[in-house]
């Protein structure tokens, strides 16, 4: 924790949409009169049929139901494109920067309109209609945004799967929502390396079944096999389609997209977001938190495979008529100056990235940053995991030349948009704190029993009332939705995060309190990695925990018990890492593996993760009570062979 305060810079309070007085007044009104407040804010998007009802939400056990603007109708693609055509048809909507610095492209709103209409018609020509699920497995190319908006235009529900996921992970997500259409590319390109997307897609479809159409975008031009009758060249389909497509009239509560995310148990959940409330919330938060003004160039470095890419590369910025930069590459290719070179090349004003990227670049020193100008930058943002004060200060001083405020934005796939964050013209910053709630958000801290904690305190973070961008259900499993988020603390939304509130009412997220770990800003369920490990023929049992990692935030530490007679060699460790990589994807690769003859269990057979976490953290002096263990002896062996010695 740091007690340094960076006051709102001179000038910011005047130019920003929101200053201190306005924040206080509007915040009060937003929580005292949510109906009135969100009723007004709801008008920021174009409705086909205006809503007359604003909020109809209940967090009551057994009856969780969330509806916003429920009798209004609209179309998200029309809001992100058509309504800008008259005033900014020739303005750049998407500024695309390829993996290779020689490769970039500007797509105007008018071009975006044509591309999206053509693709929407191509989807229709293959029989895709309102309510159908479409899985998108694409690299960071403009076609990813076209695909999302084309689905939204015809009312199909997209489910994007990050291009780094394996065929098996992709198959699970195709099956989970019964997609009949998949959109992919021949290959992806990241950091100069090729990713075999089409080959992965073929393997996934073979496993999942049910897919009758695959659109294949040409990215590298690799010669990929095409299945007759099923696979369609994207370019051919677009060329044959009409450039006009009427947007489908959607109800505010019709689904917009599904996005799979990891939880503490079981398979990833299909988080469902709907149309009206999501768009209002994504666009409103984008405008105020990034203080987006006409003409600004805005860059969020996330991938569209994650929620940040959905809300803050595509839907929020485009609904606001922004110029949004989309980056195909990685921060260290061709060199570790890449981010800042892109900032200079495109005169980026607002830059939004993850702490893990900042920490990785910090390791390379100031040189690669300082050789660039970055004078266009005005505001910096952070998302995905807690940012440690050292990384915050480096980002502020080295990247922002001590002149750009940093918005440390806390939110989740489930929340649809940012909930706790500074507003650059209103909030004095404390490095490491996500600061204060956004309008309409009622964060509370509760103890393990659910008792509300007042004033300065530390506990579990819950949200007391709904907001328009909140997820509506787990796709196809409303019971799981209720159990996961509303049963721990009845009548509250449980975030899964721990949090401290200081005497100034600032929130400091301390990390997950459940069995979810956050690796380089990516959510990973420990149960998913465990089930992958135990599927290996030489593994009898596995327990996975997170441990502090200098660059990734958390690393993956796996305790593995082998089958009788199998020897725990270094080669076997490598084999297991490769196994998980192939099974789930590179982001799930264990960083450390410890072969354990036994795991610490209670007499009823429950693995005591608390002990495993402590040993992985190299904090075994404070193991706490081990008296309930069936065999306390296993702990000594685990400590002796621990893999993280500091
Ligand atoms: C947007 C996104 C959500 C989890 C969340 C929390 C962590 C995100 C954070 C942060 C501290 C921040 N998290 N932003 N922790 N400060 N500014 O990342 O969604 O992938 O669903 O992850 O990430 O633990 O619960 P998602």
Boltz pocket constraint, residues with backbone or C-beta under 6 A from the ligand:
constraints:
  - pocket:
      binder: B
      contacts: [[A, 261], [A, 306], [A, 307], [A, 308], [A, 382], [A, 383], [A, 384], [A, 385], [A, 386], [A, 387], [A, 408], [A, 409], [A, 410], [A, 411], [A, 412], [A, 413], [A, 414], [A, 420], [A, 434], [A, 495], [A, 496], [A, 497], [A, 509], [A, 511], [A, 512], [A, 518], [A, 521], [A, 522], [A, 523]]
      max_distance: 6.0
